Amino acid sequence: MKKQKSHKNPLFSKFQTDSPEAIEFRRIFSKIQSLNNSQQIKNVMISSATAGEGKSTISTLLAITCSRYGNGKTLLIDSDLRRPQIHKILKIEKETGLADILRGKIQPLEAIKNTDIKNLKVITAGNSNGSATRLLKVNKIKSVFTELQWVFETIIIDTPPIVPVNDSLIINLVADTTLLVIKAGKTQREIVKRAIDLIQDAGVKNLNLLVNNLNNVLPYYYGYKYYK
């Protein structure tokens, strides 16, 4: 496992146990756990229809929540090899990540990085050198996740947007459930429908919608500030 320098991240200090964001993500975590009682939800894929809908931030906060309230170790993987964001959010190095695993340069466990959060590990995107399409092969992806599943209780996978590229539909083959992030007041209905059609055409059955940015579109009395 790769040693990573620990940097105090302001995101962690703001995401306190009783903050409105933390409470909401505990609800999401509980919902994921209850999605399929007959099958363990282990690999959770998070995507969006287009860019700029907050999927990477949601992936990070959900991974923190899983690490706090889950039964074992949580792994966050940045599989958006074209526009990776997880290393920026967590303020860690991008190099030596998923792209290097898929090239066969390192083994999956060698790419794991530590974070300031107990039980939360990360695999960053690494350097794809613009060859994401060639790197994301079904057999290789399945092999990587087969190895990682033995070590981690929950794996959160941040993937590229659905509509612009096909990458997420390949990664979806190893996901137990998929969360499609929709930014309220921004994402057009036709684009969301197109993303859902693409996911369903790929044979994905366990699809769930997660609406982001509700505070900017709901009446003020739905907000946490009013309650407080």
C-alpha angles and dihedrals in degrees: 000000000000115000113233127196110247116235122182106244121207089215090068094050092051093047094071124165096258099036115119090244093053092048092051093049091050086057090051091048091051090048092052091051091054097045095096118012093183095056132042114245102224109146114048117188119201121195142145138216094248139357124286099040097115100254095140094051090046090049090053096047092045090051090052089050092050091050091052100044105021127097098247147359120331125211124201115201125193104210094164093107093171101053108008117188108166095086089053093049093048094036095232134128117283096206124100098034145119095320090056090050092051091050089054094242094123139011119254094251091052091061096057115117129197126238136196089258119088113243093010119116130173140210108198124207096259121200113315094176089217094298101111093132093055094045099051102078121159098231093047093048091050091049092051094050093045089061096043095049091067091062105037133056094205131020119196113198120199106202136183121270114283103230103049098047140017097229097102093053089059093048090045089072089076096042123105091199137006128217115201110201116216120188108220114231092014114055112079118234093235092054092050090049091050091052092049091049091052092049094047092046088055089059098253110154107173099066122154130182121226116194115212130193096029092149090072096053107032123080114273094252091068090064129101091239091062091049091049 
